[in-house]
């Protein structure tokens, strides 16, 4: 690009939206921007200055078309109205807080940003941007180990790699020391001229040493324009209206204080408010010529910018996003090892602990309760660990998705497909290993198909809990609240429908029919049948080594039937299941509620249904309150 090829014009822009209650008590909405006009050309840096609540962030959101409230006025890019599509394809926006994916290096973060470039061209562009932003020396450093200044420059680089015509930055120097503030602003000035971008940044406390790098400045006070124009013409303008800057004063900060309401006392508030009102009126009358200012080069041509030919290919974007997820997970850095360990080894570790508690079970009746406990703990374990892994690993990717979806890079379908392509294979291997640890306690590897079914049930339950938590995190930002909610739901379902903590036989009719809507009913029924009808458990068993019940025809100790042996309650695993599941004496539970094919099919149907539900959920446009939560 060549400087002055592009011009961004704002003319008489008004915006109404939610205002801070600290400023106007009891008024949820109000006018945030009032008749704002400004101009900025390619290669220029425009600083939007003002105190907190002056409308700086709102102005950037209005330009980027991310606001929800009504906007009046014109926003033109080379005389073409700025639309959401035009901004997403031609402009960039660096928010104040941007969550990047941990485990990636600086170079990987830039390389795995979806763009139209591929292969050698993309690698060359990444190296060029790193050099321009002074990041080459830290190219192999993980982003979680970057300094604040390096992190901010990396956020800028993610946008520069897409060659934006207009680059918006919200407080890029916030919380940086003077040296790094100077470095960031100087880099932005050089990048604006090198790439031909119009840079618009907000600042709350500008220092005098950044004055040479700012071509234009816009002062806002409670949405009103105090001054908009060239920084060098600013001194001339304020001299002309008899507000000269004292010698040895920082002119940027001096006029910022002049544009700020003084709230230290009622008298000062009224005086400063009256003074600012006068400055706003004077600029409306005398500031037209200063607002247009002078361009860096010749007057830009008045033509419409052709939009890019469609969006980036979905397959290319999906591949880039998937490779980014894979690189973050397989990284040998601390964050990568944590993700890899949680995904692959947490579930087997839990089942190894279960093995320590249950490995002494023998073929006795008194172990029936222990076997039920093993089934319950196995199901509860995969459900709870599915929730735990999701609330720990998923939110970073979710937040990054919300940010990149606002940039129009990809939608929820691509995000969920790529995340599931990463998560599901890991969870399958993890549950397969977990099943191998505990299955010998309830069965034999002589029949590998039964072991595979056992592991598949665990896997289906894990994925269901993961997908359910992902759906919750769509609208709940707090990780802890999401985990508590999902664990509560799981506990209720396991208690009512697993047939372990409470028998299906003893449920009231309305609760019994309610269990049809829970996955845990079918998963627990399958595992109960597999465990209690396997091998020797289907035959009469002794209570323990001292009490032999194999010759008794009656299974329960009761004075009514004359049995005085208190130990022999169940003749076999079949009798145990009948007591837990048979609601009527004539029920054939093994062709009904305990039917293996039906239970494994419905278990996976619940899992597949939750995946499809999530795809639909992430396709629906986000409600305003959700966007507000994840806007940063």
Phi and psi in degrees as a GROMACS rama.xvg file:
@    title "Ramachandran Plot"
@    xaxis  label "Phi"
@    yaxis  label "Psi"
@TYPE xy
-115.156  139.023  UNK-2
-53.9547  144.914  UNK-3
73.178  12.4953  UNK-4
-72.579  -24.3824  UNK-5
-128.971  146.131  UNK-6
-135.84  129.747  UNK-7
-104.986  122.357  UNK-8
-119.579  132.641  UNK-9
-115.356  127.624  UNK-10
-129.994  116.296  UNK-11
53.0019  53.3893  UNK-12
-87.6159  126.43  UNK-13
-118.945  141.617  UNK-14
-142.629  130.096  UNK-15
-114.498  135.946  UNK-16
-166.85  -165.855  UNK-17
-69.3812  135.068  UNK-18
-114.544  161.407  UNK-19
-70.4996  130.697  UNK-20
-67.0684  -16.2462  UNK-21
-68.2531  -25.2544  UNK-22
-93.626  -43.6812  UNK-23
-131.493  102.577  UNK-24
-73.7515  132.423  UNK-25
82.2649  1.4721  UNK-26
-113.217  106.433  UNK-27
-70.3867  -30.7649  UNK-28
-129.348  158.729  UNK-29
-170.726  178.142  UNK-30
-81.4328  118.247  UNK-31
-95.863  -40.3252  UNK-32
-118.02  132.22  UNK-33
-125.273  103.93  UNK-34
55.7601  52.0667  UNK-35
-88.3564  128.618  UNK-36
-132.313  140.675  UNK-37
-163.867  164.411  UNK-38
-139.547  139.728  UNK-39
-146.099  140.734  UNK-40
-111.368  165.667  UNK-41
-57.7698  141.388  UNK-42
83.7341  -1.21147  UNK-43
-104.771  154.677  UNK-44
-116.134  121.969  UNK-45
-112.949  126.729  UNK-46
-102.319  126.711  UNK-47
-95.7536  113.775  UNK-48
-113.03  146.309  UNK-49
168.397  160.263  UNK-50
-74.4029  174.402  UNK-51
-63.019  132.13  UNK-52
88.5509  7.8562  UNK-53
-82.2479  -15.0439  UNK-54
107.885  14.3712  UNK-55
-64.0665  -52.0371  UNK-56
-64.4412  -38.1452  UNK-57
-62.0437  -36.9443  UNK-58
-62.8479  -44.4228  UNK-59
-63.9339  -40.0339  UNK-60
-66.3919  -34.3508  UNK-61
-67.5249  -44.0656  UNK-62
-62.6489  -40.3741  UNK-63
-82.1162  -1.61569  UNK-64
61.5814  38.73  UNK-65
-104.004  3.1156  UNK-66
-85.8962  157.839  UNK-67
-99.3491  -29.8754  UNK-68
-78.2251  175.279  UNK-69
-71.2885  140.769  UNK-70
-124.201  128.733  UNK-71
-115.84  152.821  UNK-72
109.549  -175.886  UNK-73
-117.73  135.982  UNK-74
-125.567  109.236  UNK-75
-120.936  135.846  UNK-76
-113.624  106.167  UNK-77
52.0209  49.1689  UNK-78
66.2405  12.2297  UNK-79
-108.324  129.699  UNK-80
-56.6587  134.934  UNK-81
-76.379  114.688  UNK-82
-108.735  170.497  UNK-83
-60.043  -44.3424  UNK-84
-64.315  -43.4635  UNK-85
-63.458  -43.5668  UNK-86
-64.5537  -45.0616  UNK-87
-62.4452  -33.6529  UNK-88
-93.0141  -19.6192  UNK-89
-119.857  -9.85067  UNK-90
-128.329  171.106  UNK-91
-136.573  155.522  UNK-92
-141.316  118.859  UNK-93
-103.85  108.486  UNK-94
-77.6072  166.316  UNK-95
-61.7166  -38.5981  UNK-96
-126.831  119.351  UNK-97
-129.538  118.488  UNK-98
-87.5982  116.646  UNK-99
-99.0189  161.418  UNK-100
-80.1382  122.28  UNK-101
-71.7437  154.444  UNK-102
98.949  -17.0729  UNK-103
-94.67  149.391  UNK-104
-82.6721  173.106  UNK-105
-60.4388  -46.0359  UNK-106
-64.9009  -41.1023  UNK-107
-65.4221  -39.4128  UNK-108
-60.6252  -41.8554  UNK-109
-71.3619  -41.0378  UNK-110
-68.298  -35.4731  UNK-111
-91.1716  23.0035  UNK-112
-86.4064  123.458  UNK-113
-61.2149  120.283  UNK-114
-142.546  177.957  UNK-115
-80.1885  -15.2357  UNK-116
-78.5077  147.307  UNK-117
-140.684  161.873  UNK-118
58.7648  -132.292  UNK-119
-63.6465  -39.4227  UNK-120
-62.0127  -39.4549  UNK-121
-69.3483  -42.5346  UNK-122
-60.9392  -40.9423  UNK-123
-65.1024  -40.8277  UNK-124
-64.441  -40.2639  UNK-125
-61.4798  -45.5587  UNK-126
-65.8905  -36.7106  UNK-127
-65.1279  -45.9035  UNK-128
-64.4737  -41.121  UNK-129
-61.7817  -39.3472  UNK-130
-66.4416  -42.0656  UNK-131
-66.0697  -29.0493  UNK-132
-100.44  11.3625  UNK-133
57.3492  43.6464  UNK-134
-114.433  2.58182  UNK-135
-61.5972  -36.3245  UNK-136
-72.2362  -17.5358  UNK-137
-115.424  24.4913  UNK-138
-62.6012  -29.3041  UNK-139
-100.906  12.3667  UNK-140
-91.5747  139.504  UNK-141
-66.5381  148.389  UNK-142
-66.7421  -27.6325  UNK-143
-71.4812  -11.9101  UNK-144
-102.475  8.05021  UNK-145
-81.6274  153.354  UNK-146
-75.4425  168.852  UNK-147
-59.4175  -41.5829  UNK-148
-65.7501  -43.0589  UNK-149
-65.3824  -38.8006  UNK-150
-63.9514  -42.5132  UNK-151
-64.1671  -41.8911  UNK-152
-65.5126  -34.3586  UNK-153
-66.118  -40.5085  UNK-154
-60.5086  -39.4833  UNK-155
-65.9235  -40.7061  UNK-156
-62.5406  -35.1737  UNK-157
-59.4976  -34.1126  UNK-158
-82.9962  -38.5396  UNK-159
-64.8001  -28.7682  UNK-160
-66.7264  -15.1439  UNK-161
-96.6516  6.91511  UNK-162
51.7099  63.1616  UNK-163
-75.512  145.677  UNK-164
-74.843  -41.2833  UNK-165
-125.21  131.662  UNK-166
-120.086  118.749  UNK-167
-100.38  139.109  UNK-168
-136.413  125.213  UNK-169
-96.4612  109.115  UNK-170
49.6281  59.3433  UNK-171
-67.941  -17.5913  UNK-172
-107.041  13.5809  UNK-173
-61.6487  130.076  UNK-174
65.4366  22.6361  UNK-175
-101.839  149.743  UNK-176
-73.436  167.105  UNK-177
-56.1797  -39.7376  UNK-178
-64.3278  -45.6661  UNK-179
-72.2303  -30.4007  UNK-180
-61.7102  -46.384  UNK-181
-60.9031  -42.457  UNK-182
-62.563  -46.3348  UNK-183
-65.3355  -45.6637  UNK-184
-66.6317  -39.3501  UNK-185
-65.8861  -38.5067  UNK-186
-64.6019  -41.831  UNK-187
-62.9381  -38.8972  UNK-188
-64.5416  -44.29  UNK-189
-65.6016  -40.1067  UNK-190
-66.0469  -37.4015  UNK-191
-60.513  -42.8811  UNK-192
-75.784  -35.6179  UNK-193
-72.0083  -43.8801  UNK-194
-94.185  -5.67031  UNK-195
70.1609  31.3347  UNK-196
-97.5501  148.662  UNK-197
-91.9087  116.672  UNK-198
-102.594  125.837  UNK-199
-122.525  117.949  UNK-200
-127.876  152.153  UNK-201
-104.193  145.749  UNK-202
-143.576  144.839  UNK-203
-102.831  -32.2069  UNK-204
-136.306  81.1698  UNK-205
-72.4593  139.966  UNK-206
-95.5979  158.756  UNK-207
-67.5068  -27.84  UNK-208
-73.2395  -11.888  UNK-209
-93.2776  -2.9378  UNK-210
-55.0929  -44.6449  UNK-211
-63.9575  -20.6721  UNK-212
-91.0324  -7.54248  UNK-213
-100.14  116.388  UNK-214
-81.6513  -33.0804  UNK-215
-138.449  161.1  UNK-216
-145.132  144.354  UNK-217
-129.009  118.184  UNK-218
-97.4266  127.091  UNK-219
-119.174  143.875  UNK-220
-140.738  110.307  UNK-221
51.6542  40.3518  UNK-222
88.9449  -11.4688  UNK-223
-90.9386  149.987  UNK-224
-90.5011  119.044  UNK-225
-89.4457  -37.6785  UNK-226
-159.762  142.859  UNK-227
-145.507  120.797  UNK-228
163.382  -164.366  UNK-229
-68.0433  147.014  UNK-230
-68.0594  -35.6114  UNK-231
-75.0636  -33.3846  UNK-232
-73.6223  -16.9224  UNK-233
-60.9068  -44.4271  UNK-234
-62.3305  -40.7917  UNK-235
-63.844  -42.0698  UNK-236
-64.9991  -49.0674  UNK-237
-68.4376  -28.9646  UNK-238
-63.8604  -40.6468  UNK-239
-66.7114  -31.0765  UNK-240
-97.5477  14.2037  UNK-241
69.6104  40.4069  UNK-242
-130.32  61.6217  UNK-243
-69.4693  150.894  UNK-244
-82.2303  126.579  UNK-245
-59.5667  152.359  UNK-246
-63.4336  148.67  UNK-247
66.6642  10.9499  UNK-248
-97.6973  149.89  UNK-249
-75.9323  110.06  UNK-250
-62.0314  -34.4198  UNK-251
-63.3066  -45.3656  UNK-252
-74.7516  -34.2458  UNK-253
-63.2661  -48.3018  UNK-254
-75.5119  -21.3238  UNK-255
-67.1084  -43.9126  UNK-256
-63.9603  -34.753  UNK-257
-66.7545  -26.3296  UNK-258
-97.8475  13.8462  UNK-259
-116.13  135.866  UNK-260
-73.1004  128.715  UNK-261
-87.7453  115.093  UNK-262
-105.075  14.5165  UNK-263
-72.3405  -22.2502  UNK-264
-157.557  164.234  UNK-265
-64.9001  -39.6326  UNK-266
-64.1606  -44.5169  UNK-267
-67.2337  -35.1953  UNK-268
-62.2375  -47.3612  UNK-269
-65.7076  -40.5915  UNK-270
-65.6015  -48.2365  UNK-271
-67.5759  -36.946  UNK-272
-64.1258  -41.1355  UNK-273
-66.0167  -39.8072  UNK-274
-65.4785  -42.7228  UNK-275
-65.9274  -39.3922  UNK-276
-59.8266  -39.0285  UNK-277
-65.6985  -42.6439  UNK-278
-62.9636  -40.4987  UNK-279
-63.1876  -44.9012  UNK-280
-65.4886  -40.691  UNK-281
-62.7388  -39.9018  UNK-282
-68.5863  -34.3406  UNK-283
-63.0999  -33.3923  UNK-284
-85.379  -45.1022  UNK-285
-109.569  -4.8971  UNK-286
-98.0403  5.84608  UNK-287
-59.3732  -45.4811  UNK-288
-66.5358  -35.9396  UNK-289
-70.4722  -34.474  UNK-290
-63.1235  -41.6069  UNK-291
-67.1425  -40.3375  UNK-292
61.5609  -159.173  UNK-293
-119.836  139.519  UNK-294
-83.5272  164.813  UNK-295
-71.599  -30.6304  UNK-296
-135.833  -151.17  UNK-297
-68.8054  165.305  UNK-298
-63.2143  132.694  UNK-299
-67.0111  146.616  UNK-300
-67.0551  147.047  UNK-301
-93.3991  77.9567  UNK-302
-129.096  160.086  UNK-303
-83.5559  134.916  UNK-304
-75.2192  122.759  UNK-305
-69.2302  133.895  UNK-306
-66.5511  153.702  UNK-307
-60.6384  150.787  UNK-308
-73.0701  84.5017  UNK-309
73.5973  178.883  UNK-310
-83.5769  170.729  UNK-311
-63.3238  143.099  UNK-312
-54.069  133.921  UNK-313
-61.3159  -39.394  UNK-314
-64.7294  -41.8117  UNK-315
-64.3591  -41.8449  UNK-316
-65.0312  -44.103  UNK-317
-61.6088  -40.8922  UNK-318
-64.4377  -43.0562  UNK-319
-62.919  -45.0204  UNK-320
-64.9159  -41.7853  UNK-321
-64.9144  -43.3251  UNK-322
-65.253  -32.1565  UNK-323
-66.5864  -44.1386  UNK-324
-61.882  -42.5696  UNK-325
-66.4865  -41.9104  UNK-326
-64.4118  -38.2726  UNK-327
-67.6494  -35.2397  UNK-328
-77.5004  -37.1509  UNK-329
-93.6308  10.3216  UNK-330
-67.9498  143.963  UNK-331
-88.7337  10.3471  UNK-332
-80.9722  172.676  UNK-333
-57.0141  -46.9764  UNK-334
-65.9024  -41.3283  UNK-335
-64.0459  -42.3237  UNK-336
-64.3653  -35.8334  UNK-337
-64.2302  -46.7983  UNK-338
-62.861  -44.7547  UNK-339
-62.3654  -43.4514  UNK-340
-65.2219  -43.3638  UNK-341
-65.5407  -41.0946  UNK-342
-70.4406  -36.9865  UNK-343
-102.799  -32  UNK-344
-115.51  -12.953  UNK-345
-65.8787  -46.4582  UNK-346
-65.5678  -47.9047  UNK-347
-59.0497  -35.7941  UNK-348
-63.2808  -42.6527  UNK-349
-61.2721  -43.5024  UNK-350
-71.7047  -26.2262  UNK-351
-66.2636  -36.2604  UNK-352
-66.6092  -40.3683  UNK-353
-60.0907  -40.1348  UNK-354
-60.0212  -37.8387  UNK-355
-61.8504  -32.9437  UNK-356
-84.7622  -28.6912  UNK-357
-113.267  6.01612  UNK-358
-75.1538  -9.88793  UNK-359
-95.9371  10.6619  UNK-360
-67.2187  133.657  UNK-361
-113.006  -176.345  UNK-362
-86.9277  70.78  UNK-363
-133.42  159.264  UNK-364
-66.2051  -32.6026  UNK-365
-69.0676  -11.4008  UNK-366
-87.5804  -2.75189  UNK-367
-60.4427  -42.6102  UNK-368
-64.0164  -37.6825  UNK-369
-65.6851  -40.1104  UNK-370
-65.8509  -38.4791  UNK-371
-61.9178  -41.5921  UNK-372
-62.8848  -37.3784  UNK-373
-64.3533  -42.2026  UNK-374
-63.0967  -45.7806  UNK-375
-61.7599  -46.8091  UNK-376
-67.5987  -30.5714  UNK-377
-67.5306  -46.9999  UNK-378
-66.2664  -46.6083  UNK-379
-61.1491  -38.1264  UNK-380
-62.2507  -49.5137  UNK-381
-68.5238  -35.2689  UNK-382
-64.2572  -51.4558  UNK-383
-66.2192  -40.0839  UNK-384
-71.071  -30.4244  UNK-385
-62.7483  -41.3015  UNK-386
-66.3086  -45.5787  UNK-387
-61.5218  -48.8971  UNK-388
-60.653  -37.9532  UNK-389
-68.7976  -44.6783  UNK-390
-70.3493  -21.0048  UNK-391
-86.6099  -41.6769  UNK-392
-98.1172  -32.3716  UNK-393
-76.3614  -38.1547  UNK-394
-55.4518  -37.3847  UNK-395
-62.6087  -44.4016  UNK-396
-67.4949  -38.0254  UNK-397
-61.0847  -46.9477  UNK-398
-64.4109  -40.3866  UNK-399
-64.0616  -37.0592  UNK-400
-62.6971  -45.6241  UNK-401
-59.1271  -40.9442  UNK-402
-67.8328  -44.4749  UNK-403
-75.2748  -27.1446  UNK-404
-68.4597  -31.844  UNK-405
-66.6667  -26.1114  UNK-406
-84.7678  -1.58488  UNK-407
76.124  18.7885  UNK-408
-75.3384  -40.4343  UNK-409
-164.093  168.705  UNK-410
-109.505  -173.989  UNK-411
-65.7846  -32.1909  UNK-412
-63.1034  -48.4709  UNK-413
-62.1885  -41.8417  UNK-414
-61.4758  -48.524  UNK-415
-67.7592  -39.315  UNK-416
-62.9713  -45.8551  UNK-417
-67.1697  -39.5412  UNK-418
-65.9747  -41.5836  UNK-419
-67.7132  -35.3104  UNK-420
-63.5879  -27.7181  UNK-421
-82.8322  -46.6748  UNK-422
-74.8594  -41.9503  UNK-423
-63.411  -45.4182  UNK-424
-61.3386  -39.366  UNK-425
-62.2805  -44.8527  UNK-426
-67.2878  -32.8461  UNK-427
-64.524  -47.5504  UNK-428
-63.3849  -40.596  UNK-429
-63.5342  -45.6748  UNK-430
-71.7261  -30.2515  UNK-431
-64.8793  -41.9768  UNK-432
-68.0988  -38.3557  UNK-433
-63.9582  -41.4786  UNK-434
-63.2753  -37.0149  UNK-435
-64.6346  -25.1841  UNK-436
-76.2305  -44.3025  UNK-437
-101.047  -17.5225  UNK-438
-60.5745  -36.7566  UNK-439
-58.9762  -18.7465  UNK-440
-74.9312  -22.076  UNK-441
-123.487  -7.32549  UNK-442
-156.093  -163.718  UNK-443
-135.276  145.127  UNK-444
-74.5346  -0.140211  UNK-445
-62.0954  -30.7098  UNK-446
-110.916  89.7242  UNK-447
-65.7842  -26.1855  UNK-448
-65.3468  -39.3722  UNK-449
-65.3138  -39.1152  UNK-450
-62.7306  -40.7473  UNK-451
-63.7366  -42.4651  UNK-452
-62.2275  -41.6843  UNK-453
-58.159  -47.1602  UNK-454
-69.115  -35.6757  UNK-455
-66.0918  -36.7804  UNK-456
-62.7369  -43.9047  UNK-457
-61.2609  -41.1054  UNK-458
-64.9997  -43.8428  UNK-459
-61.8703  -40.6115  UNK-460
-67.1395  -39.0514  UNK-461
-62.3874  -47.485  UNK-462
-64.1609  -39.4087  UNK-463
-60.2688  -46.2062  UNK-464
-63.8821  -39.2733  UNK-465
-62.9308  -48.1253  UNK-466
-66.9385  -37.172  UNK-467
-63.4367  -40.4681  UNK-468
-68.4705  -38.3034  UNK-469
-62.1936  -38.4897  UNK-470
-64.8581  -39.7458  UNK-471
-65.0768  -42.0352  UNK-472
-69.5872  -7.95906  UNK-473
-65.9668  -33.2758  UNK-474
-120.745  -8.39664  UNK-475
-114.465  118.783  UNK-476
-82.3393  -35.1875  UNK-477
-73.2384  122.484  UNK-478
-64.9889  -41.5826  UNK-479
-64.3376  -43.1033  UNK-480
-62.5021  -40.6084  UNK-481
-63.206  -41.9822  UNK-482
-65.6389  -45.1539  UNK-483
-61.6396  -43.9712  UNK-484
-61.3042  -47.4194  UNK-485
-70.2415  -37.8831  UNK-486
-66.3864  -36.8476  UNK-487
-62.3747  -45.9271  UNK-488
-60.4837  -42.9282  UNK-489
-64.2304  -42.5421  UNK-490
-61.0839  -42.8334  UNK-491
-62.4173  -44.8628  UNK-492
-65.3854  -42.5039  UNK-493
-66.1351  -38.7888  UNK-494
-65.2273  -43.5767  UNK-495
-82.1264  -39.5418  UNK-496
-115.842  -2.60163  UNK-497
-78.9007  -19.6433  UNK-498
73.9342  14.0615  UNK-499
-109.385  -59.2329  UNK-500
-70.8139  -32.5352  UNK-501
-141.154  129.198  UNK-502
-68.7188  144.977  UNK-503
-61.3615  -31.6215  UNK-504
-59.7027  -35.9532  UNK-505
-91.4374  1.63417  UNK-506
-75.7222  145.234  UNK-507
-67.3316  158.627  UNK-508
-57.7539  -44.0795  UNK-509
-67.4488  -32.9614  UNK-510
-72.0739  -37.7942  UNK-511
-60.977  -45.6287  UNK-512
-70.2638  -27.1272  UNK-513
-66.5619  -29.8595  UNK-514
-65.8287  -19.5289  UNK-515
-62.0721  -22.3173  UNK-516
-92.7757  11.7879  UNK-517
-119.2  139.978  UNK-518
-69.6942  -34.0758  UNK-519
-62.3732  -26.8009  UNK-520
-59.6108  -48.0391  UNK-521
-76.6016  -38.7125  UNK-522
-64.9371  -44.7376  UNK-523
-67.1233  -38.8666  UNK-524
-62.7402  -41.7794  UNK-525
-63.0585  -47.637  UNK-526
-66.9261  -38.0364  UNK-527
-60.6727  -45.6215  UNK-528
-65.3138  -43.4225  UNK-529
-63.026  -38.5469  UNK-530
-78.1762  -46.1141  UNK-531
-87.7684  -9.85822  UNK-532
-110.248  12.9011  UNK-533
-88.7766  132.604  UNK-534
54.2986  -127.976  UNK-535
-72.2222  -14.1253  UNK-536
-69.705  -18.1732  UNK-537
-80.2905  -4.70425  UNK-538
-105.843  163.595  UNK-539
-60.2115  136.629  UNK-540
-125.632  150.597  UNK-541
-73.0083  157.16  UNK-542
-67.2845  -47.2413  UNK-543
-156.23  -164.489  UNK-544
-70.1065  -22.2995  UNK-545
-95.8334  -20.4422  UNK-546
-122.76  108.455  UNK-547
-97.1589  121.891  UNK-548
-113.843  9.16015  UNK-549
-69.3472  -19.9218  UNK-550
-97.4757  2.62996  UNK-551
-90.2143  139.522  UNK-552
-90.5891  -17.1629  UNK-553
-107.18  141.097  UNK-554
-106.492  -12.1317  UNK-555
-125.465  133.368  UNK-556
-71.8417  120.823  UNK-557
-157.79  139.006  UNK-558
-67.3721  -23.8858  UNK-559
-68.0882  -33.5867  UNK-560
-105.546  10.835  UNK-561
80.5936  9.28831  UNK-562
-89.2211  127.783  UNK-563
-106.554  -6.95096  UNK-564
-78.3735  113.133  UNK-565
-79.8695  -2.372  UNK-566
-96.6795  -31.4538  UNK-567
-90.5413  101.218  UNK-568
-107.839  -38.4707  UNK-569
-121.196  134.928  UNK-570
-76.1832  -30.6347  UNK-571
-162.664  179.031  UNK-572
-62.9682  -31.1724  UNK-573
-63.3385  -40.5134  UNK-574
-64.9128  -38.4133  UNK-575
-62.5293  -45.41  UNK-576
-66.1241  -37.1163  UNK-577
-61.8236  -39.1356  UNK-578
-67.5743  -33.0747  UNK-579
-81.157  -32.1918  UNK-580
-115.214  -27.9459  UNK-581
-74.7648  115.319  UNK-582
-85.9564  -25.3744  UNK-583
-129.245  150.334  UNK-584
-56.7527  -31.737  UNK-585
-92.0581  4.78182  UNK-586
-65.6043  130.981  UNK-587
-96.4436  83.1569  UNK-588
-67.2544  -22.4215  UNK-589
-80.4372  -13.4546  UNK-590
-108.967  6.46397  UNK-591
-123.636  -102.097  UNK-592
-65.1045  -24.0173  UNK-593
-105.561  19.4561  UNK-594
-67.4798  120.758  UNK-595
-65.2193  -48.2897  UNK-596
-62.5743  -42.4541  UNK-597
-62.5424  -44.4314  UNK-598
-68.5482  -43.3412  UNK-599
-69.5502  -33.5362  UNK-600
-66.4131  -45.6107  UNK-601
-70.5754  -33.6101  UNK-602
-58.0169  -46.797  UNK-603
-73.6318  -26.9273  UNK-604
-64.4246  -39.6398  UNK-605
-60.4774  -44.2302  UNK-606
-64.6175  -47.9507  UNK-607
-63.3866  -38.6826  UNK-608
-63.1249  -38.3578  UNK-609
-68.5008  -35.9677  UNK-610
-63.4959  -46.4703  UNK-611
-63.8677  -39.5369  UNK-612
-61.1616  -41.2293  UNK-613
-64.4235  -40.7011  UNK-614
-59.8853  -42.5322  UNK-615
-66.6257  -41.1244  UNK-616
-62.3708  -38.9141  UNK-617
-83.3482  -6.91719  UNK-618
-85.9619  -27.0061  UNK-619
-68.2318  135.066  UNK-620
-54.5348  138.295  UNK-621
-68.7082  134.242  UNK-622
-63.6033  159.059  UNK-623
-60.5434  -38.9529  UNK-624
-69.7436  -28.0595  UNK-625
-72.8317  -43.2815  UNK-626
-59.5695  -38.0532  UNK-627
-63.3799  -36.2454  UNK-628
-67.2897  -40.2675  UNK-629
-109.24  18.5623  UNK-630
-63.8531  -26.6811  UNK-631
